């Protein structure tokens, strides 16, 4: 009987080894700055819009496994994006501002995407901001500083990864023009560069390696996609990027893939304490994750999806001293803080005269709901008017065209006087106040970030963990040599 028992145990172990699955398809979604309250606040906002108390769950918060993550860097408790992304990529702590290297700023460290690629898997790196920005760059680049934008851009092409997508290449403003641009080097390295989702569909079938960028923006801010709150439906969005990445990776499904998708502009609006733009960005980020989840449902025994953040930004608090929230007020904000400032500046140029306070009030009603659906008090109105006076000059100075209408430089210098950022900033701050949201800072914090997972190996992502553990656990689930 003892012999039969031993045989049974051996056979059982063998069966487990045979049936054990590795994740052939691996997704890592990173919401830049997306702390616990950013996620929860979005769900409360959706709950209020749906007309009920409590939350309306996002797709990724419904994943069966969840945990909390610490994010400190090798140099400080409060990380920056380059150190945090390096940890999420390589499993090693580094100092703030360092990219893909140990804190000595000399020793490069190979990341999970590079390991996957070396072992024959296809790789896609995607973001809603510049493709050589800190978070995406940490998955292919190794530099002493995240500010070495041109060097990072060259290393992107040297990686040989099959697919990149996002905003345009970001350039160093204080450096001389390079002998070869990042774009030119990528093309010489065999990358097909397309702009917009339609051009992707036209050329993806014949491309071996591809970089998908947005079409040039009218405002010149090509380094990042048009914010979710400002999109009209014709612009490249994070869902299209994710759909294109999955499609391109599956050109050779036998190889499997590793894919990282960053919701990079979540962090932008958190820095500006712009709650409506933040929540809209997270909702779009969740829509991209839904595409990965639909993929998972077709390949449940071969897919792992992990959703996390690089750090928390802005110390978001859901409450303002009274025991309730009023987040549905945020639905009346139709424009981001920066876009509203540009809108007012363009109105001034077109009118060729100073905007009156009544004109400003009309725009605040149109784009924020103030003085109409969103009730503000006299103190808040006074702050808006004070920002108006400071923007357009408290001496009563009115707009006038430069003496020479052909002098473009003089025009631009004159227009600088009418930058409307202060007025836009006050407007979004009041939106937070009436929605009963508080912000402790405008920068990163050391707060926990959430982790959500589903699929093969997802059980490893429960409880408290450090950001350095995430790529190691993902690699283990996928069978990558670490």
C-alpha positions in Angstrom: 0.0 0.0 0.0 2.9 2.4 0.8 4.3 1.8 -2.7 1.0 2.6 -4.3 0.7 5.7 -2.2 4.1 6.9 -3.3 3.2 6.3 -6.9 0.0 8.2 -6.5 1.9 11.2 -5.1 4.4 11.2 -7.9 1.6 11.0 -10.5 -0.2 13.8 -8.8 2.8 16.0 -8.9 3.5 15.2 -12.5 -0.1 16.1 -13.4 0.2 19.4 -11.6 3.4 20.2 -13.6 1.8 19.2 -16.9 -1.4 21.3 -16.3 0.4 24.3 -14.8 0.0 27.2 -17.2 2.3 30.2 -17.9 0.9 33.5 -19.0 1.6 33.7 -22.7 -0.1 37.1 -23.0 0.9 39.7 -20.3 -0.7 43.2 -19.8 0.6 45.8 -17.4 -1.5 48.9 -17.1 0.0 51.9 -15.2 -2.1 54.8 -14.2 0.4 57.6 -13.6 -0.4 59.2 -10.2 -3.4 57.0 -9.8 -3.6 56.4 -6.0 -6.4 54.6 -4.1 -8.6 57.7 -3.7 -8.2 58.6 -7.4 -9.8 55.2 -8.3 -12.4 55.4 -5.5 -13.3 59.0 -6.4 -13.9 58.0 -10.0 -16.3 55.3 -8.9 -18.1 57.6 -6.5 -18.4 60.1 -9.4 -19.9 57.5 -11.6 -22.2 56.4 -8.8 -23.6 59.9 -8.5 -24.1 60.2 -12.2 -26.0 56.9 -12.1 -28.3 58.4 -9.5 -27.4 56.2 -6.5 -25.4 56.4 -3.3 -22.1 54.6 -3.3 -19.9 53.5 -6.2 -20.3 52.4 -9.8 -17.4 49.9 -10.2 -14.8 50.3 -12.9 -13.9 47.3 -14.9 -10.5 46.8 -13.3 -11.7 47.2 -9.7 -13.8 44.1 -10.3 -10.7 41.9 -10.9 -10.7 39.1 -8.4 -7.3 39.9 -6.9 -6.2 43.2 -5.3 -3.5 44.6 -3.1 -1.6 47.7 -2.0 1.8 48.8 -3.1 4.6 50.9 -1.6 6.5 53.2 -3.9 9.5 54.8 -2.2 12.6 55.1 -4.2 16.3 54.5 -3.4 16.8 58.2 -2.6 13.6 59.3 -0.9 10.2 58.2 0.5 8.5 60.2 -2.2 9.4 58.8 -5.6 9.3 60.4 -9.0 8.1 58.7 -12.2 11.5 57.5 -13.5 12.5 55.8 -10.2 9.0 54.3 -9.8 8.8 53.1 -13.4 12.3 51.6 -13.1 11.1 49.6 -10.1 8.0 48.4 -12.0 10.2 47.5 -15.0 13.3 46.0 -13.5 12.5 45.0 -9.9 15.2 47.3 -8.6 15.1 50.6 -6.6 16.9 53.5 -8.0 17.3 57.2 -7.2 14.8 59.8 -8.4 15.5 61.1 -11.9 17.5 57.9 -12.8 16.2 55.7 -15.6 16.8 51.9 -15.9 19.9 52.0 -13.8 21.0 51.4 -10.2 21.4 54.4 -7.9 25.1 54.5 -8.9 24.0 56.0 -12.3 26.4 53.6 -14.0 25.0 50.1 -13.8 22.1 49.4 -16.3 19.4 46.9 -15.2 17.5 44.8 -17.6 13.7 45.1 -17.4 10.8 42.7 -17.8 10.1 43.9 -21.4 13.7 43.4 -22.4 13.7 39.9 -20.8 10.5 39.0 -22.6 11.9 40.2 -25.9 15.1 38.3 -25.5 13.1 35.1 -24.9 11.2 35.5 -28.2 8.1 37.3 -27.1 6.7 40.3 -28.9 6.6 43.6 -26.9 4.4 46.7 -27.1 5.1 49.9 -25.0 2.3 52.5 -25.1 1.4 55.8 -23.4 -0.9 58.8 -23.6 2.1 61.1 -23.2 5.5 61.2 -25.1 6.8 57.8 -25.9 10.2 58.8 -24.5 8.7 60.1 -21.3 9.7 58.7 -17.9 7.3 55.8 -17.5 7.4 54.2 -21.0 11.1 54.9 -21.2 11.9 52.9 -18.1 10.9 49.7 -20.0 13.5 50.1 -22.7 16.0 52.9 -21.8 19.0 53.2 -19.4 20.2 56.7 -18.7 21.6 58.8 -15.8 18.7 61.2 -16.1 15.1 61.1 -17.4 15.9 64.4 -19.0 18.2 62.8 -21.6 15.3 62.8 -24.0 17.3 62.4 -27.2 19.4 59.6 -25.9 16.2 57.9 -24.6 14.6 58.3 -28.1 17.6 56.6 -29.7 17.4 53.7 -27.2 13.8 53.3 -28.1 14.7 52.3 -31.7 17.7 50.2 -30.4 15.3 48.1 -28.3 13.8 46.4 -31.4 10.4 46.1 -29.6 7.7 45.6 -32.2 5.3 48.3 -31.2 5.3 51.8 -29.6 2.4 54.2 -29.4 1.6 57.5 -27.8 2.4 61.2 -28.1 5.3 62.4 -30.2 8.9 62.3 -29.2 9.7 64.8 -26.5 12.8 66.9 -27.1 15.3 68.6 -24.8 14.6 72.3 -25.0 18.1 73.3 -23.9 20.1 71.1 -26.3 21.4 71.7 -29.7 19.7 70.0 -32.6 21.1 66.5 -32.9 22.7 65.2 -36.1 19.9 62.7 -36.4 16.4 63.1 -34.9 14.8 60.3 -32.9 12.2 60.0 -35.6 14.8 59.6 -38.4 16.8 57.1 -36.3 13.6 55.0 -35.7 12.9 55.0 -39.4 16.4 53.9 -40.2 16.0 51.2 -37.7 13.1 49.7 -39.5 10.1 51.3 -37.8 7.1 52.3 -39.8 5.8 55.6 -38.3 2.1 56.3 -38.6 -0.1 59.1 -37.3 -3.6 58.4 -36.2 -5.6 55.2 -36.0 -6.8 55.3 -39.6 -3.2 55.3 -40.9 -2.4 52.5 -38.5 -5.1 50.3 -40.1 -3.8 51.2 -43.6 -0.2 50.2 -42.9 -0.1 47.7 -40.0 -0.4 44.7 -42.3 2.9 45.3 -44.0 4.9 46.7 -41.1 7.3 44.6 -39.1 7.8 47.2 -36.4 5.6 50.2 -35.9 5.4 53.5 -34.0 1.8 54.9 -33.7 1.7 58.7 -33.0 -1.2 61.1 -32.9 -1.7 63.6 -35.8 -0.2 67.0 -35.1 -2.3 69.0 -32.7 -3.5 72.5 -33.5 -2.2 73.8 -30.2 1.3 72.4 -30.9 1.3 70.1 -27.8 2.2 67.0 -29.8 4.1 65.3 -26.9 0.8 64.1 -25.4 -2.6 63.0 -26.6 -5.5 65.4 -26.5 -6.9 65.1 -22.9 -10.0 62.9 -22.6 -12.2 65.8 -21.4 -11.2 67.8 -24.5 -11.6 65.1 -27.1 -14.2 65.4 -29.8 -14.0 61.8 -31.1 -11.6 62.3 -34.0 -8.4 62.3 -32.0 -6.2 59.3 -31.1 -7.2 58.0 -27.7 -5.9 55.4 -25.2 -8.5 52.8 -26.3 -7.4 53.0 -29.9 -3.8 52.7 -28.9 -4.6 49.6 -26.8 -6.7 48.1 -29.6 -3.9 48.7 -32.1 -1.3 47.2 -29.8 -3.3 44.0 -29.3 -3.9 43.8 -33.0 -0.2 44.3 -33.8 0.9 41.8 -31.2 -1.4 39.1 -32.5 0.1 39.2 -35.9 2.2 36.3 -34.6 0.2 34.9 -31.6 2.5 31.9 -31.3 5.2 34.1 -29.7 3.0 35.6 -27.0 3.6 39.2 -25.8 4.3 41.6 -23.0 2.4 44.9 -23.2 2.7 48.0 -21.0 0.0 50.7 -21.4 0.3 54.0 -19.4 -2.4 56.4 -18.6 0.1 59.2 -18.5 -2.2 62.2 -18.4 -3.9 61.2 -15.2 -0.9 62.6 -13.4 -1.0 65.9 -15.4 -4.4 66.8 -14.1 -3.6 65.7 -10.6 -0.7 68.1 -10.5 -3.1 70.8 -11.5 -5.7 69.6 -9.0 -8.2 69.3 -11.8 -10.7 66.7 -10.5 -13.0 66.5 -13.6 -10.2 66.0 -16.0 -8.6 63.4 -13.7 -11.8 61.3 -13.4 -12.4 61.5 -17.2 -8.9 60.3 -17.8 -9.3 57.3 -15.4 -12.6 56.4 -17.1 -10.9 56.3 -20.5 -8.0 54.4 -19.0 -10.6 51.9 -17.7 -12.1 51.7 -21.2 -8.7 50.6 -22.6 -8.4 48.0 -19.8 -11.9 46.6 -20.9 -10.3 45.8 -24.3 -7.6 43.7 -22.5 -10.3 42.1 -20.4 -12.3 41.1 -23.5 -9.0 39.6 -24.8 -8.6 37.8 -21.5 -12.0 36.2 -21.7 -11.0 34.7 -25.0 -7.7 33.4 -23.7 -8.4 32.9 -20.0 -5.8 30.1 -19.5 -3.0 32.1 -21.2 -3.5 35.7 -20.1 -2.4 37.9 -17.1 -3.6 41.5 -16.6 -2.1 43.7 -13.8 -3.3 47.2 -13.2 -1.3 49.6 -10.9 0.2 53.0 -10.6 3.7 54.4 -10.3 2.9 56.7 -7.4 0.1 58.8 -5.9 -0.2 62.4 -6.8 -1.7 65.4 -5.0 -3.0 63.8 -1.8 -6.6 63.7 -3.0 -9.2 63.6 -0.2 -12.8 62.6 -0.7 -14.6 65.0 1.6 -14.3 68.6 2.8 -15.5 68.6 6.4 -19.1 67.8 5.8 -20.3 64.2 5.7 -21.1 64.0 2.0 -19.8 64.4 -1.5 -21.2 66.4 -4.5 -19.1 64.9 -7.3 -21.9 65.1 -9.9 -21.1 68.8 -10.2 -17.9 67.8 -12.1 -20.1 66.7 -15.0 -20.6 70.3 -15.9 -16.9 71.0 -16.5 -16.5 70.5 -20.2 -12.9 71.4 -20.7 -9.5 71.0 -19.0 -7.8 73.7 -17.1 -5.2 74.3 -19.8 -7.6 74.2 -22.7 -9.9 76.8 -21.0 -6.9 79.1 -20.6 -6.1 78.8 -24.3 -9.8 79.3 -25.2 -9.9 82.6 -23.4 -6.6 83.7 -25.0 -7.9 82.8 -28.5 -11.1 84.8 -27.8 -9.0 87.8 -26.9 -7.0 87.5 -30.1 -10.1 87.1 -32.3 -11.9 90.0 -30.6 -8.7 92.2 -30.6 -10.0 93.7 -27.4 -10.1 92.9 -23.7 -12.8 90.5 -22.7 -15.3 92.0 -20.4 -16.3 90.4 -17.1 -19.7 89.6 -18.5 -18.1 87.8 -21.4 -15.9 85.9 -19.0 -19.0 85.0 -16.9 -20.7 83.6 -20.0 -17.7 81.4 -20.7 -17.5 80.2 -17.1 -21.2 79.3 -17.4 -20.7 77.4 -20.6 -17.7 75.4 -19.6 -18.1 75.0 -15.8 -21.8 75.6 -15.2 -21.1 78.5 -12.8 -23.9 81.0 -12.2 -26.3 78.4 -13.6 -26.3 74.7 -12.7 -23.3 74.9 -10.4 -24.0 77.2 -7.5 -21.0 79.2 -6.1 -21.0 81.6 -3.3 -20.1 85.3 -3.3 -16.5 84.6 -2.1 -15.9 82.2 -4.9 -17.3 84.6 -7.5 -15.1 87.4 -6.0 -12.0 85.1 -6.5 -12.9 84.6 -10.1 -13.4 88.3 -10.7 -10.1 89.0 -9.0 -8.3 86.5 -11.3 -10.0 88.2 -14.2 -8.7 91.6 -13.1 -5.2 90.3 -12.6 -5.3 88.6 -16.1 -6.5 91.5 -18.1 -4.8 94.3 -16.0 -6.1 96.1 -13.0 -5.2 99.5 -14.5 -8.0 99.2 -17.0 -5.5 98.6 -19.8 -7.3 97.3 -22.9 -6.1 95.1 -25.7 -4.6 96.9 -28.7 -2.8 95.6 -31.7 0.9 96.3 -32.1 1.7 99.3 -34.4 2.8 97.0 -37.2 0.2 94.2 -37.9 2.9 92.3 -39.8 5.2 92.1 -36.7 4.3 88.6 -35.5 7.0 88.7 -32.8 5.5 91.9 -31.3 2.0 90.3 -31.4 3.1 87.3 -29.5 5.0 89.4 -27.0 1.9 91.5 -26.4 -0.4 88.4 -26.1 1.8 87.1 -23.3 0.2 89.8 -21.1 -3.1 88.0 -21.5 -2.2 84.5 -20.4 -5.4 83.2 -18.7 -3.9 80.4 -16.6 -4.7 82.2 -13.3 -8.4 82.4 -14.1 -8.5 78.8 -15.3 -6.7 77.7 -12.2 -9.2 79.4 -9.9 -12.1 77.9 -11.9 -10.9 74.3 -11.4 -10.2 74.9 -7.7 -13.7 76.1 -7.2 -15.0 73.0 -9.0 -13.2 70.9 -6.4 -14.7 73.0 -3.6 -18.3 72.7 -4.8 -17.7 68.9 -5.3 -16.4 68.6 -1.7 -12.9 67.4 -2.8 -9.7 68.5 -1.1 -6.1 68.4 -2.3 -3.1 68.4 0.1 -0.4 69.1 -2.5 0.2 69.6 -6.2 3.0 67.1 -6.4 3.6 63.4 -5.7 3.0 61.8 -2.3 4.3 58.6 -0.6 0.7 57.1 -0.5 -0.1 53.6 -1.3 -1.0 52.7 -4.9 -3.6 50.0 -5.7 -2.9 46.8 -7.5 -5.6 44.8 -9.4 -5.0 41.5 -11.2 -6.8 38.8 -13.1 -5.7 35.7 -15.0 -2.8 33.3 -14.9 -0.6 33.9 -11.8 -2.9 36.7 -10.5 -3.0 35.2 -7.0 0.5 36.5 -6.4 -0.8 40.1 -6.4 -2.7 40.1 -3.2 -1.9 41.9 0.1 0.8 44.5 0.7 3.8 44.5 -1.7 6.5 46.8 -2.9 6.7 48.1 -6.5 9.9 46.1 -7.1 7.9 42.8 -6.5 5.5 43.4 -9.3 7.7 42.7 -12.3 9.3 39.7 -10.6 5.9 38.2 -9.9 4.7 38.9 -13.5 7.9 37.3 -14.9 7.3 34.3 -12.7 3.7 34.0 -14.0 4.9 34.3 -17.6 7.9 32.0 -17.2 10.4 34.7 -18.1 14.0 34.0 -16.9 14.7 36.5 -14.1 
